[in-house]
Amino acid sequence: MPLLFSYGTLQLDDIQRKTFGRSLSGWRDELPGFELSQIRIDDARVVAATGLTHYANVIPNGRSDSRVSGTAFEVTDAELAASDVYEEDAAYVRITVTLASGKEAWVYLHASGVPKR
């Protein structure tokens, strides 16, 4: 099963139930070489519906001492596709990363912060 690392709203039970139709079980892990940031929400409808003005985001900084805490979840391929739809409105993209535990996982970040390969 694929792993999905979440540092934001996909850790919330109500979001999981709406997105996946179930609550996920996961474990704490960290994303090394990244730091937290925020992305301004420009859509007034999203701001009104959520009460948020910014989305949580991570950006790579390449520093080994920098880590973002979150939760790793085992998900199905269908659930991964559902999370793609959930993150689409925020212009997030999914990339693979290696977590502090050494496990490979998917994580979402704003398209503007995607590392060039």
C-alpha positions in Angstrom: 0.0 0.0 0.0 1.2 3.5 -0.7 2.2 5.8 2.2 0.8 9.3 2.4 2.5 11.8 4.7 0.3 14.7 6.0 1.4 17.7 7.9 -1.9 19.5 7.6 -5.7 19.0 7.2 -5.5 15.4 6.0 -4.6 14.5 9.6 -8.1 15.6 10.7 -10.7 12.9 11.1 -13.6 14.9 9.6 -11.5 15.6 6.5 -10.5 12.0 6.2 -14.1 10.8 6.4 -15.2 13.4 3.7 -12.2 12.5 1.5 -11.8 8.8 2.0 -15.1 7.7 3.5 -13.2 6.4 6.6 -10.8 7.4 9.4 -7.2 6.6 8.6 -4.8 5.1 11.2 -1.2 6.2 11.0 1.9 7.0 12.9 4.0 10.0 13.7 6.9 10.7 11.4 8.9 13.6 10.1 9.9 15.1 6.7 13.6 16.0 6.8 15.0 18.8 4.6 11.7 20.7 4.6 10.2 23.6 6.5 6.7 24.8 7.1 5.3 27.8 5.1 2.0 29.2 4.2 0.2 29.9 0.9 -2.4 32.7 0.7 -5.9 31.5 -0.2 -7.0 33.8 -3.1 -10.5 32.3 -3.5 -13.0 34.2 -1.4 -15.4 31.3 -1.4 -12.8 29.0 0.2 -11.9 31.7 2.8 -15.7 32.1 3.6 -16.2 28.3 3.8 -13.2 27.4 5.8 -12.5 30.6 7.8 -8.8 30.2 6.7 -6.8 32.8 4.9 -3.7 30.6 4.2 -3.0 26.9 3.5 -0.3 25.1 5.3 2.6 24.2 3.0 6.1 22.8 3.1 9.0 23.9 1.1 12.3 22.1 0.6 15.3 23.8 2.2 17.9 20.9 1.9 19.0 21.3 5.5 19.4 18.0 7.4 18.5 19.7 10.7 15.2 20.9 9.4 12.1 18.7 9.8 8.4 18.9 9.5 6.3 16.8 11.9 3.2 15.0 10.7 1.5 11.6 10.2 2.2 8.8 7.8 -0.9 6.9 6.6 -1.2 3.7 4.6 -3.8 4.4 1.8 -5.1 2.5 -1.2 -4.5 3.7 -4.7 -8.1 4.9 -4.9 -7.6 6.9 -1.7 -4.5 8.4 -3.1 -6.5 9.5 -6.2 -9.2 11.0 -3.8 -6.5 13.0 -2.0 -5.3 14.3 -5.4 -8.8 15.7 -5.9 -8.9 17.1 -2.4 -5.6 18.9 -2.8 -6.3 20.1 -6.4 -8.1 23.3 -5.5 -5.1 24.5 -3.5 -2.8 23.9 -6.5 -0.9 21.3 -4.6 1.1 18.5 -6.3 2.1 15.2 -5.0 5.8 14.2 -4.9 7.7 11.3 -3.3 9.9 11.8 -0.3 11.9 9.8 2.2 10.7 10.3 5.7 12.9 10.4 8.8 11.9 6.7 9.4 13.5 5.8 6.1 10.1 5.0 4.5 9.1 6.4 1.1 5.9 8.4 1.0 3.9 10.8 -1.0 3.5 14.3 0.2 1.6 17.4 -1.1 3.1 20.8 -1.5 2.2 23.9 -3.5 3.3 23.7 -7.1 5.5 26.8 -6.6 7.7 24.9 -4.2 8.3 21.7 -6.2 12.0 21.0 -6.4 13.4 21.1 -9.9 14.9 17.7 -11.0 
